[in-house]
Amino acid sequence: MPMIQRALLATTMFSAMIVIAGLSGCTTYTWDDGHKETVWGQPTRDETMTKDEVESEAPTYRVPGETPE
C-alpha cells in the first residue's frame, strides 16, 4: 500500500475514533414530532440500589435543560 494511502487511512481512522469517543457520553432525546436533541452526560442513577431494585424500577425520563426533582 503506498505511503499516501496509509497516511489517509490512518487519519480517517483517527478522526472516526475521536468522533465516536466524543459521542459516547451523550444522551439523545427524541420528541414525538421527530425532533432530536443530543445533550452531554447521561441521566443520573442511584448507585446505592441493588440489582433487583434497579431492574424492578420503571424507566425515568428527563427533559433537557430542566433540573430533575
NUZA-168037 format. One record per residue (C-alpha): residue number from 1; residue in three letters; x, y, z. Coordinates in nm, 3 decimals, decimal comma. Example, Ala and Ser with C-alpha at 12.3 -4.5 7.8 and 13.67 -1.06 7.14 Angstrom:
<rs>
+-----+--------+---------+---------+---------+
! num ! residu !      xx !      yy !      zz !
+-----+--------+---------+---------+---------+
!   1 !    ALA !   1,230 !  -0,450 !   0,780 !
!   2 !    SER !   1,367 !  -0,106 !   0,714 !
+-----+--------+---------+---------+---------+
</rs>
This chain:
<rs>
+-----+--------+---------+---------+---------+
! num ! residu !      xx !      yy !      zz !
+-----+--------+---------+---------+---------+
!   1 !    MET !   0,000 !   0,000 !   0,000 !
!   2 !    PRO !   0,153 !   0,335 !  -0,098 !
!   3 !    MET !   0,257 !   0,572 !   0,182 !
!   4 !    ILE !  -0,005 !   0,837 !   0,091 !
!   5 !    GLN !  -0,291 !   0,585 !   0,116 !
!   6 !    ARG !  -0,164 !   0,465 !   0,456 !
!   7 !    ALA !  -0,150 !   0,821 !   0,586 !
!   8 !    LEU !  -0,502 !   0,891 !   0,458 !
!   9 !    LEU !  -0,634 !   0,569 !   0,613 !
!  10 !    ALA !  -0,465 !   0,643 !   0,946 !
!  11 !    THR !  -0,605 !   0,999 !   0,950 !
!  12 !    THR !  -0,956 !   0,876 !   0,869 !
!  13 !    MET !  -0,944 !   0,605 !   1,136 !
!  14 !    PHE !  -0,814 !   0,851 !   1,398 !
!  15 !    SER !  -1,087 !   1,103 !   1,312 !
!  16 !    ALA !  -1,356 !   0,835 !   1,338 !
!  17 !    MET !  -1,226 !   0,724 !   1,679 !
!  18 !    ILE !  -1,232 !   1,083 !   1,807 !
!  19 !    VAL !  -1,592 !   1,132 !   1,691 !
!  20 !    ILE !  -1,707 !   0,804 !   1,848 !
!  21 !    ALA !  -1,528 !   0,878 !   2,176 !
!  22 !    GLY !  -1,678 !   1,226 !   2,185 !
!  23 !    LEU !  -2,032 !   1,099 !   2,144 !
!  24 !    SER !  -2,003 !   0,812 !   2,390 !
!  25 !    GLY !  -2,105 !   1,028 !   2,686 !
!  26 !    CYS !  -2,410 !   1,179 !   2,517 !
!  27 !    THR !  -2,780 !   1,118 !   2,553 !
!  28 !    THR !  -3,009 !   1,173 !   2,255 !
!  29 !    TYR !  -3,368 !   1,269 !   2,325 !
!  30 !    THR !  -3,627 !   1,211 !   2,051 !
!  31 !    TRP !  -3,955 !   1,404 !   2,075 !
!  32 !    ASP !  -4,296 !   1,300 !   1,941 !
!  33 !    ASP !  -4,267 !   1,540 !   1,647 !
!  34 !    GLY !  -3,941 !   1,373 !   1,534 !
!  35 !    HIS !  -3,715 !   1,649 !   1,671 !
!  36 !    LYS !  -3,392 !   1,513 !   1,821 !
!  37 !    GLU !  -3,163 !   1,680 !   2,073 !
!  38 !    THR !  -2,829 !   1,543 !   2,190 !
!  39 !    VAL !  -2,701 !   1,652 !   2,530 !
!  40 !    TRP !  -2,379 !   1,574 !   2,718 !
!  41 !    GLY !  -2,396 !   1,324 !   3,001 !
!  42 !    GLN !  -2,649 !   1,063 !   3,091 !
!  43 !    PRO !  -2,942 !   1,061 !   3,333 !
!  44 !    THR !  -2,826 !   1,012 !   3,690 !
!  45 !    ARG !  -2,895 !   0,689 !   3,873 !
!  46 !    ASP !  -2,894 !   0,594 !   4,239 !
!  47 !    GLU !  -2,578 !   0,387 !   4,276 !
!  48 !    THR !  -2,682 !   0,252 !   4,617 !
!  49 !    MET !  -2,970 !   0,043 !   4,478 !
!  50 !    THR !  -2,936 !  -0,332 !   4,444 !
!  51 !    LYS !  -2,959 !  -0,502 !   4,104 !
!  52 !    ASP !  -3,311 !  -0,629 !   4,182 !
!  53 !    GLU !  -3,429 !  -0,279 !   4,279 !
!  54 !    VAL !  -3,286 !  -0,130 !   3,960 !
!  55 !    GLU !  -3,449 !  -0,396 !   3,740 !
!  56 !    SER !  -3,791 !  -0,355 !   3,904 !
!  57 !    GLU !  -3,787 !   0,026 !   3,880 !
!  58 !    ALA !  -3,976 !   0,192 !   3,595 !
!  59 !    PRO !  -3,765 !   0,396 !   3,350 !
!  60 !    THR !  -3,736 !   0,768 !   3,423 !
!  61 !    TYR !  -3,711 !   1,041 !   3,164 !
!  62 !    ARG !  -3,565 !   1,389 !   3,194 !
!  63 !    VAL !  -3,649 !   1,697 !   2,994 !
!  64 !    PRO !  -3,328 !   1,858 !   2,862 !
!  65 !    GLY !  -3,248 !   2,184 !   3,035 !
!  66 !    GLU !  -3,471 !   2,119 !   3,337 !
!  67 !    THR !  -3,338 !   2,014 !   3,676 !
!  68 !    PRO !  -3,494 !   1,686 !   3,797 !
!  69 !    GLU !  -3,678 !   1,688 !   4,131 !
+-----+--------+---------+---------+---------+
</rs>
